[in-house]
Amino acid sequence: MKRYFVQRIGYMLLTLFIIVTATFFLMQLLPGTPFTNPEKLTAQQLTVLNAKYGLDQPVAIQYIRYLGNLVQGDLGYSFQHEGRTVSSMISTRIGPSAFIGLQALVIGAILGLVLGIISALKHNSIFDYGSVALAVIGMSIPSFVFAALLQYYVGVKLEWLPVALWEGYSSTLLPSIALSVTVTATVARFIRSEMLEVLGQDYVITARAKGMKENQVIVKHVVRNALIPVVTMLGPLAVSIMTGTLVIEKIFSVPGLGEQFTLSILVLDYSVIMGITIFYSALFIFVVFVVDIIYGFLDPRINYKGESA
């Protein structure tokens, strides 16, 4: 197990290094300058700003310096917000994004599990067909379409929840529901297909033949085994929800990390773009690692070498 952990941490660091390197040099290919309205600055002012942020150095030197600072946990300073570190901007903005994302994940996972389980147990029924149709619709239509519909019908017509702005818990519900639609559809589809496969396994037939109650068969043998692939999917899905809040945060005026990322791209704030990209990448890599560990505990047949025992 120790060797497995060391190898995985090594792969995680290597993956992060590749992402940092690729992102850094892609930033260099972007046209324009990170300074707003550079045409209004004098040549001397531009020289001072470039020297201050190290942009007057060769790209290789900038890259090595960035890696050196990154190893020490320093993501640099924003080019557009003088005196503000990228780390402080991320810590300030991550709260709303994380809350909305996690709430969407919980709502979507619960609804998806319920829909998927009932759909599998009532296979080839009207409920099953309806559930499959809803799953296809949920996965096909972008979340911003649901966001607009929720704003109009729930916010404007019914006046049940705020249309936008960040004014308390009620403001988090509509963006979370809009984001949860894709999660609900994905989980429902996966749990349904996995349960249908598990229901036909020999050990389920044997359990029924031994006289085990049907609800015990479903809970102990069917749902538990069907959950394994769903768990592996939820981790990356959680991170993708957080990164997928770019448009949703803009629509609902949520002061989250997605909105900051969008604004940073518009003004070419390189350090903030790099910082947020690295943050999300590290989060994604870590979540995949944790999911793999949980996967091993859920299924004892999986050893830490990734092989079936």
Secondary structure, 3 states (H helix, E strand, C coil): CHHHHHHHHHHHHHHHHHHHHHHHHHHHHCCCCCCCCHHHCCHHHHHHHHHHCCCCCCHHHHHHHHHHHHHCCCCCECCCCCCCEHHHHHHHHHHHHHHHHHHHHHHHHHHHHHHHHHHHHCCCCHHHHHHHHHHHHHHHCCHHHHHHHHHHHHHHHCCCCCCCCCCCCHHHHHHHHHHHHHHHHHHHHHHHHHHHHHHCCHHHHHHHHCCCCHHHHHHHHHHHHHHHHHHHHHHHHHHHHHHCHHHHHHHCCCCCHHHHHHHHHHCCCHHHHHHHHHHHHHHHHHHHHHHHHHHHHHCCCECCCCCEC
